[in-house]
Amino acid sequence: MYQKPVNKTLGWLCGVGWMALSGACGYTLQGQGTGTLTPDVRVIAIPPVEGVLPRPEIQQKLTQHIIQAFVARTHRRIQADPEGADAVLKLEVQTFQVTPVGWTAQGQAETLQVLISLRVRFYRVPGEAVLFENPNWVFRNQFSVAGTSGRPYTDPEVQAIDELGQTLAQALVSAVLEAF
């Protein structure tokens, strides 16, 4: 009968134990969402984005991109009026900034950074049971004015929302649905 030496077996067990424990590094995923809504949430109300914005077009474009992202991701019916909805997504812009961060040789803005801070609240109706809430959800990104869009440069704020609104909407919908 063959017996393994105790030192080799003990060494192997210690190695396996070390590998198992080293995988537990203390970092955990904080999001608790499943990425989907329960089937009883069939209608989601997304009223127009609130808050003080420099132009009404920005509010319209933000709302439009967020609605499109919700439809694409959830395949639920979206409406503006909370009446008759199963859940409501309320958004309030707290901060909206467009800052030039890169310039052409002529001194014109070439790259802009957009910073948008939103108060986000997604809740069930009736009863207002909170599904997701973040009082200071921040989105920040840069884009080039000398564009990929092919449109002439007109207004950096409106163009920024048009170019980055889709990215913001996808990030926001992921945050809301996955509870991050």
C-alpha positions in Angstrom: 0.0 0.0 0.0 1.3 3.4 -1.0 1.2 6.3 1.5 1.8 9.9 0.5 4.2 11.8 2.7 2.4 14.0 5.2 4.5 17.0 4.2 3.3 16.9 0.6 -0.4 16.5 1.5 -0.2 19.2 4.1 1.6 21.5 1.7 -1.1 20.8 -1.0 -3.9 21.6 1.5 -2.2 24.8 2.6 -1.8 25.9 -1.0 -5.5 25.2 -1.8 -6.6 27.0 1.4 -4.4 30.0 0.6 -5.8 30.3 -2.9 -9.4 30.1 -1.6 -8.7 32.8 1.1 -6.8 35.1 -1.2 -9.8 35.3 -3.5 -11.7 36.9 -0.6 -9.9 40.3 -0.8 -12.6 42.3 0.9 -14.1 43.9 -2.1 -17.7 43.1 -2.8 -20.2 44.1 -5.5 -22.6 46.6 -3.9 -25.4 46.5 -6.5 -28.2 44.3 -5.5 -30.4 44.6 -8.5 -31.1 41.9 -11.0 -31.1 44.1 -14.1 -34.8 43.4 -14.7 -38.0 44.7 -13.3 -40.7 42.4 -11.8 -43.3 41.5 -14.3 -46.0 43.5 -12.5 -44.3 46.7 -13.5 -45.7 47.1 -17.0 -46.0 50.9 -17.3 -43.2 53.3 -16.3 -43.9 57.0 -16.0 -41.0 59.2 -16.9 -42.1 62.9 -16.6 -39.9 65.5 -18.2 -36.6 66.1 -16.4 -36.9 68.9 -13.8 -34.4 71.5 -12.7 -33.0 74.7 -13.8 -31.4 74.3 -17.2 -29.9 77.0 -19.4 -32.2 76.0 -22.3 -35.4 74.1 -22.7 -33.9 71.9 -25.5 -31.6 70.4 -23.0 -34.5 69.2 -20.9 -36.2 67.8 -24.0 -33.2 66.0 -25.2 -32.3 64.5 -21.9 -35.8 63.3 -21.3 -36.0 61.8 -24.9 -32.7 59.9 -24.5 -33.7 58.5 -21.1 -37.0 57.3 -22.4 -35.4 55.7 -25.4 -32.8 53.9 -23.2 -35.6 52.7 -20.9 -37.6 51.3 -23.8 -34.6 49.6 -25.3 -33.6 48.0 -22.0 -36.9 47.1 -20.4 -39.4 46.8 -23.3 -42.0 48.3 -21.0 -44.6 51.0 -21.9 -43.3 54.5 -21.1 -45.5 57.5 -20.5 -45.1 61.0 -19.1 -48.0 61.0 -16.7 -47.6 59.1 -13.4 -51.4 58.5 -13.4 -51.9 54.8 -14.3 -48.2 53.9 -14.1 -46.8 51.1 -12.0 -43.5 52.9 -11.4 -42.3 56.5 -11.7 -38.8 57.7 -12.5 -38.3 61.3 -11.3 -35.2 63.2 -12.3 -34.1 66.6 -11.2 -31.0 68.3 -12.6 -29.0 69.8 -9.8 -25.9 70.8 -11.8 -25.3 71.2 -15.5 -21.9 72.4 -16.7 -20.1 72.5 -20.0 -16.5 73.4 -19.7 -14.0 73.7 -22.5 -10.9 71.6 -21.8 -9.2 71.6 -25.2 -8.6 74.4 -27.7 -7.7 74.7 -31.4 -4.7 76.8 -32.5 -7.1 79.6 -33.1 -8.3 79.5 -29.5 -11.7 78.0 -30.1 -13.1 75.3 -27.9 -12.3 71.9 -29.4 -13.0 69.5 -26.5 -15.8 70.1 -24.0 -16.4 68.4 -20.7 -20.0 67.9 -19.6 -20.9 67.5 -15.9 -24.5 66.7 -15.0 -25.6 66.0 -11.4 -29.1 64.5 -11.0 -31.4 63.7 -8.1 -32.8 60.3 -9.2 -35.8 58.6 -7.6 -37.5 55.5 -9.0 -40.5 54.3 -7.1 -43.6 52.1 -7.3 -47.0 53.5 -7.3 -49.2 53.4 -5.3 -47.4 53.7 -2.0 -44.1 55.2 -3.3 -42.0 52.2 -2.3 -38.5 53.2 -3.4 -36.9 50.9 -6.0 -33.8 53.2 -6.5 -32.8 56.5 -5.1 -29.6 58.6 -5.5 -29.7 62.2 -4.4 -26.5 63.0 -6.3 -26.0 60.8 -9.3 -23.1 62.4 -11.3 -22.3 61.9 -15.0 -19.2 63.4 -16.5 -17.8 62.9 -20.0 -15.9 64.7 -22.7 -16.6 65.1 -26.4 -15.0 66.8 -29.4 -16.8 69.7 -30.9 -14.9 69.3 -34.2 -17.3 66.6 -34.8 -18.1 63.2 -35.6 -21.7 64.3 -36.1 -21.1 66.2 -39.4 -23.2 69.1 -38.2 -21.8 72.6 -38.1 -20.8 73.8 -34.7 -23.7 75.8 -33.3 -24.2 75.6 -29.5 -21.8 73.6 -27.3 -24.4 72.9 -24.6 -27.1 71.6 -26.9 -24.6 69.7 -29.0 -23.1 68.2 -25.8 -26.4 66.9 -24.7 -27.2 65.5 -28.2 -23.8 63.8 -28.4 -23.6 62.6 -24.8 -27.3 62.2 -23.9 -27.4 58.7 -25.2 -24.4 57.7 -23.1 -25.8 59.4 -20.0 -29.2 57.6 -20.5 -27.6 54.2 -20.8 -25.5 54.7 -17.7 -28.5 56.0 -15.8 -30.8 53.2 -16.8 -28.1 50.6 -15.8 -27.7 52.3 -12.4 -31.5 52.4 -11.8 -32.2 48.8 -13.0 -29.2 47.2 -11.4 -29.5 49.4 -8.2 -25.9 50.7 -8.2 
